[in-house]
């Protein structure tokens, strides 16, 4: 075997597993297309309505189906072939994207149509995520799961950087429909690898049918699992207190005075930090002491947020935001690894679906809290107190959660 290929396998051991490599390679392209469409839909809505309230409503429209359907999606992922669930969900999302592209191309678009399509897409996405995430632990060896998670999350962050950028270039030509058509095609890069996978992904648990009781079993499991429960609470509180990037327009104009270009750079800083850190973490085949590192990462994330709030220098603010993206990525990789390793296979879909509600709810509520405090006391005060609140939450959860603090999945 060539030395360079062996070096790649040593650094990225998760990629030596055929089915994981297929799933990951499909995600890289498909997620980029999805991020392009998400960017274009907001632009499209503003072009139709010229209303900031309409843009805010889009966030609510995306959140409601997740809160309503996630418990059901988790049960389906645990009672059916996860590969088939993922395949059906991806085909459904491709169909929705095709519909959006068609109505836009044929000038039949409207704000109502965008709301309806956004809600349906969010609803279908609820079934895709639990099935996909629950598959990963069965695709790689236990010792390589952290590497697999970091590679997956890096792909997501790369898509978050490249997707909006490419969409912006296309939108500048005036063709919104082109973005939607590209996203439609990108689903083929996910659907084909799913069809090529060989591993059977049906849970071997005792629950074989969808029921309300099965959904409650997932909640009961999380309630009696202090490690998983504490990890979810830690993520929710951190994003609730320290989700302040929605205030960046205020910092760019009133605090730093850097205008649109500076605002663009500041907006990109967390994603840049996330991509660089995710790529670096992917080179570590094994990560030990995940619990201790998780609390340190969230604590550093809070400190970077405080620096962001008190800074009056553009480059210091840029560096602080870059660090928030970096430490958030470390936290995400460790948290997902801990929760997947601590969950029996027959419950992974339900655990993932509950986690989705925490992951989506924390930032949305945090942005609302940050805006309210900023309106009352100013944006810097809002960000600084949010960072301090995050630090306090980390200290309390670390004190109350010795099992998570001492967790080491390699033992």
N, C-alpha and C positions, 0 to 999 in steps of 0.2 A: 504494500500500500504506500502511495506517495507520502512523503513526510508532511506536506502541507495539509493533505486530507486527514491524516491521523491527528495533526494538531487541532484541526477544526473539531473533530469528534471528541477530543479530550476536553476542549474548552466549552463545547456546546453538546453535551452528551444526550440531551433530549432529542436532538435532531437525528440520532442514529435509529430512532424508532420510526418505522415506515409510516404507520397511520398517523402518528403525531405530526410528522413532517408534512404529510398531505393536508391535514387540517390546518396547520399553521400557514403553509404557503397559500392556501385559499383565502385565509383571513386577511393577509397582507393586502391583497388587491381588493377584496370585497369591502373591507372596512374603509379603505381609502375612498371608494365610490360612495359609501354611505355617508362619510363625513362631507364629501362634496355636495351631496344632496341636502344634508342638514343645513349647510351654509347657504345654498341656493334658495331653499324654501323660505328662510328668514328674509332674504333679500327680495324674493318674489312677493311675500306678504306685504313688505313695506312699500314696494312699488304699487301694489293694488290698493293699499289703504292709507299710506302715509301716516300711520298711527302707531305710537309707541305702545299704547294699550293692546293693540292687536299682537304685537310681538310678545308682550308679557303673557297674553292669553295662550300663545303657542306653548309656553313652558308648562302651563297648567294642563293643557290638552294632552301633552306627552306624559305627564305624571299620573293623571287619573287612571288610565288603563293599567298602568304598572301596579298601582295600589290595589286595584280591584281584581286583576287577573293573575297576579304573581302566585298566590297560594295554589290556584288551580293548575298553573303551569308547572309548579314544582311537583305536584302529585303525578301529573302526566309523565314528566321526565323520569319518575321513579317506578312507574307501572307499565311503561311501554318501551320499545326499542328506541333508545336515545338518538341513534343515528337516523332512524326514520323520522322521528319528531323534528330533528334539526333539518332534515331534507325538506319536509313538508313546509316548515316555517320559512326556509330560504326561498322555496318556490313561490310561496305566498307573498313574500316581500318583493320578489322580482316582478310578480304580477302587478302589485300596487305601484311599483316604480314605473312600469310600462304604462299604466293608466295615467299617472301623473304626467309623464312625458307626452303622451298622446293629447290630453286635454290642453296642455300648454302649447304644444306645437300647432294645434288646430284652433287656438284662440277661444277655447271654451272654458278657460280657467276663471276662478273666482275665489274670494276669500273663504267662502263657505266650503268650497271643494278642497282647499288646502287644509282647513281645519279637520274635515272628515278624513282625508287621506292620512294626515298626521296622526290622528287618533287610531286609525286602523293599523298603521305601521307600528305604532308603539305597542298596540295590543298583540300583534303577531310577534314582535320582538321579545315579548315576555316569555314566549314559549321557546324561542331560539336560545336565549342565554342560559337558562338552567340546564337544558339538554347538552349544550356544548361544554359548559364548564364541568358538569358532572362526568363527562366522558374522559377528560384529561387524565385523572389519576389512574385510569385503567389502560392508558396508552403508553405510560412510561413507568420505570421502576420507582419505588418509593423514594429512594435516595436522590433521584433526578427530578422530583416533582418541583422543587424550588426553581431549578434551572428552566423547566418547562413553563412555569408561571412567569418568570422574568422575560423569557422570549416572547410569550404571548402578549404580555403587557407592553413590551417594547414595540411590537407590531401595532398595537392600538395607538400608542403615542406617536409613532411615525405617521400613521394615518391621520391623526389629529393635527399634525403639522403640515403634511403635504396636501391633504384633501382640501381644506379651505383655501390654500394658496393656489392650487390648480383651478378650483372653482372660481376664485376671484379673477383669474386671467380670462377664463371663458366668459364670465359674466360681463367683463369689460367689453366684449365684442357684441353684447346685447342679446345673446342667445341663451336664455335660461333653459329652454327645452333640451339643449345639447348636454347640459350637466345631468339631467334626468335620464337621457338615453345612455350616457356613459355608465351611470350607476346600474341601469338595467343590465347592461352587458357584463358588468363586474360580478354579478351574481353567478354567472357561469363558472367563474374561477373558484367559487365555493361549492357549487352544486356538483361539478365533475369530480373533485377530490373526495367528496362525501360518498359518491357512488363507487369510487375505487377502493374505499376502505374495506378491510377484511374482518376486523374485530367485531364481534357481536357485542352490542351495548344495551342489553336488557338487564335490569337489576334482578338479583336472585333473592330479593326479600320476600316476606310473607304477604305483603300487600299486592294484590293483582288487579284491583279495579279502582277507578276514580271515585272518591267519596269525600264528604265533609270530614268524616272521622279520620281519614288518611291525612288530610291537611292538618288536622289538629295534632296528629302524631308528630308531624314535623315541628310544630310549635312547642310541644311537650319536650321533645328531644333537646331543642335549643335551651329551654328553660332549665333543664337538669344538667346542662353541659356548661360549666362555668367558663371554660376556656373559650368556647365559641361565643357565648353570650357576652363575655367581656370584650372580645375582639370586635364584635358588632357595635357595642356601646361606645368603645373607644373611637371607632371610625365615625360614628354619628356625631359624637360631641366635638371631635376635632373639626369636622367639616362644618358643623353648625356655628361654632365660635369663630373659626378662622377662614370662612369662605368670603373673601372680600374683593375678589377680582372684578366683581360687578361694579365696584367703585372706581375702577381705573380711569374712566373718562374724566372724573373729577380731579384725580391726581394729575393726569396729563395736562389739563387745562388750568386749574386753579392753584395747584401746589407746585408743580414742576415747570409749567408753562412751555411744554414741548410740542404741543399741537398734535395734528393727525399722525405725522410720521413717528413721533415719539410714542404716541399711543399704540401704534401698530407694533413697535418693538417691545414695549412693555407687555402687550397682550401675548406676544410670542414667547416671552422669557420662560414662563412655567413649563410650556411644552418642550422648549429646547432643553431645559434642565432634566425633564422627564426622559426624553429620548437618550441623552448622553448617559444618564444614570442607569436606565434600563439596559442599554447596550453593555455597560460595564458590568452590571450584575449578571448578565447572561454568560459572562466568561468565567463565573465561579460555579464549577460543577456541583459543589455541596456548600450549603450555608448552615452553620451550627449556631446554637443559642438564639433561635428565632424570637422567643418571647422577650428576652432582654433587649435585643436589637430593635424590636418593634416599638417599645416604649421610648427608646432613645431617638428613633427616627421621628416619631410624632412630637416629642419634645423639641427637637431641632426645627421641625416644621413650624411650631408655635413661635420659637425665637426668631426665625426668619420673617414671620408675619409681623412681629413687633418692630423689627428693623425696617420693614417696608413701611409701616405706619409712621415712624418718627423721621424717616429720611426726607431731606429736602434736596438731595442730589440725584440726578437722573441715573447715573451709573451705579450708585449704591442701591437705588430702588430696583434697577434692572437685576443686579446681582442677588438681592434679597428674593425677588420673585423667581429667579432661576433656581435658587436653593429651595424655595417652597415646592417647586415641581420635582426637584431631585429627591427631597426627603419624603414627599408624598408617594413617589414611585417605590422607594424602599419599603415604606409602610404597606403599600398595596401588595407588593410581591410577598412579603412576609405574612401579612394577614390572610391572603388567599391560600397560601401554602399551609398555614396552621389550621385553618378551618377545613380544608379538604382532607388533610391527614387525620383530623380528629373526628371525622364524620364517616359512619358506615356507608358503604356503597349504596344500599337501598334507601338511604335518606339524603343523599347528596343533592338531588334535584330540589327537594323541599327546602333544604338548608340554603341553597343558592337563591331560591326565589325569595325567601325572607330577607336574605342579605341584600338583594336588589332594592327592597323597600328602604332599608337603612341607607344604602349607598346613594339612592336617588333623593330620599327625603332630607337628609342632612344638608347637602349643599343648597337645595331649593329654599328650605326654611332659613338657612344661614344667610343667604343673600337678602332675604326679606328683612331679617333682623339687622343686618349690616346697613341696609338702606334706611331703616327706621331710626337707628342710632345716629347715623350720619346726618339725617335731616334735623335731629334734635341738637346734636353737639358737634357736628363736623366730621368729615371723612377720616382725618388722621386719628381722632379720638376713637372712632368706631373700630378702626383696624387695630390700634394698639390694645384697646380693652378686649377685643376679640382674641388677640394673641395671648394676652394674660389669662383670659378665661380658659383657653385651650390648655395652657400650661397647668392651671389649677386642676382641670379635669384629668389630665394625664397623671398628676400626682395622686389624686384620689383613687382613680381606677387601678393604678399600680399598687397602691396600698391595700385596696380591697380585693385584688385579684392575684394572690401569690401563685396560683396554678399557671396563669398565663405568663406571669413574670419569669417563672422558672422553666417554661416550656422549651424543650429541645427535641424536635422531631427526629433527630439523627440517633437518639439514644434508644 
